């Protein structure tokens, strides 16, 4: 806090701005940007992944339709029986074809679905090879796609890439052997369904981002791709290799749960810029919003800070002028905020100081100087009266006890008396702590205990917070002495003295109670009147002395309470400010009133 108090107000305001406005806004926007960027990036990746999954689902659905069609031909006994039969006359085959095959073939017109062609190749020379029926010749058997179909039984269809039109056009086909009735039918039959390539191209270009799609066969070769740099129609297939560029993100979809597509994969490669494009949009939005959130508070705080510091600097400048006795008031002091009110009060104070210095100050200084000298003389006179009084009482007590008894206890009493004597003779230290005053009280009570023996018993209770409080020297002791000498001495036995010192709020309270003979109402009222009068005490000593000293030092903050009645003991209560009171006076080591 001390270091902060030494920093200029303008620098404090700048520190508050940077620590409480600029830094939190910057930190918040950085955290917000990172969180939002990660969310946008993850969401974009999920969108791409879903798009590729959608392509994969549509591709598998296309093949599922073809597989369903192949299953119909695979399990239809009549179709297989007609294709198995040896016809002697062509008219018989035409009749059988028109009677059943034509209707079946026309019901699955390739133009209505995504099929380019559908042929059933049969090893039967008695059939007319037309109308979706073809001869399974040696030339067909020599093709790659035929050999691919041979590795699988008819129960499992095969999806392959085939060459059509003498190798000039590449397409994709679903192949299935029609051997559902192996015990009754022995001629080889092969169903070949060709897909339209344009449908596959439309399907794989549905990815609404800049990227490439690849259809990979179980051997890891590229069967189809949207990458224009690769010619997927070429007879020599290229093996797919994972992208080496770290800026390329790969999305893969396999068909491990579809038996006829086991090992086939759909892979999409997307440049990371496509993913980051949405992040960049978010970044721009956060950047502009951060600039707005920083610029607007900065402008407001700058204007407000300037309004505060400029006027405070002006007040400080005029205060330095007052120090040099230049009582110039501040102009433009019509603001209504706290600084404006401070300026008005400064102007009023400056004018009052100028008036006091010119009209009142010199005369008032002379008057106060005289008053201080008078009080100093009174206080010194009062203090000099206390010493013989206590010294007389203590010596008288010791003398009487020594005449009555010849005991060595007298040495201890003389020691206690010496303490009081040294304190009473030393007035250079006019203020002592409550703890030091208690030492004098205990010394005095030891002397009285020595004198009265069992006739006197006392109890002292002190608040720990009161020990270090400062009071005028021998302020409490006269009341203890008065209780012992005038209250308990007249008793034959059972004298009890109770002393209590405590801190209540901002006051130090001293209370003393005895069960002595008490005092008359007139005597109690006389003591109370000492609090109300300002007359000089003269030669009066004891309690009157203490009351007058306390009034000189504490003024109206000193309170004196007295309760007493004949035969009922006496209760005295003093209240003074704790520590330095606002009106309290103190005597310096040179005897001056401060």
Secondary structure, DSSP 8 states (H G I E B T S, - for coil): -HHHHTS-HHHHHHHHHIIIIIHHHHHHHHHHHHHHHHHHHHHHHHHHHHHHHHHHHHHHHHHHHHHHHHHHHHH-HHHHHHHH---SSHHHHHHHIIIIIHHHHHHT-GGGTTEEEEEEEES-TTS---SSEEE--HHHHTSHHHHHHHTS-TTS-EEEEEEETTTTEEEEEEEEE--TTTTT--S-EEEEEEE-HHHHHHHHT---SSEEEEEE-TTSBEEEE--TTS-TTSSS--B------TTEEEEEEE-TT-GGGTT-EEEEEEEHHHHHHHHHHHHHHHHHHHHHHHHHHHHHHHHHHHHHHHHHHHHHHHHHHHHTT-----S-----SHHHHHHHHHHHHHHHHHHIIIIIHHHHHHHHHHHHHHHHHHHHHHHHHHHHHHHHHHHHHHHHHHHH---TTHHHHHHHHHHHHHHHH--S--EEEHHHHHHHHHHHHHHHHHHHGGGEEEEEEE-GGGTT-EEETTSSHHHHHHIIIIIITT-SS-EEEEEEEEEETTEEEEEEEE-S----HHHHHHHHHHHH-----TT--THHHHHHHHHHHHGGG-EEEEEE-TTS-EEEEEEEESSS-TT---B-TTS-B-
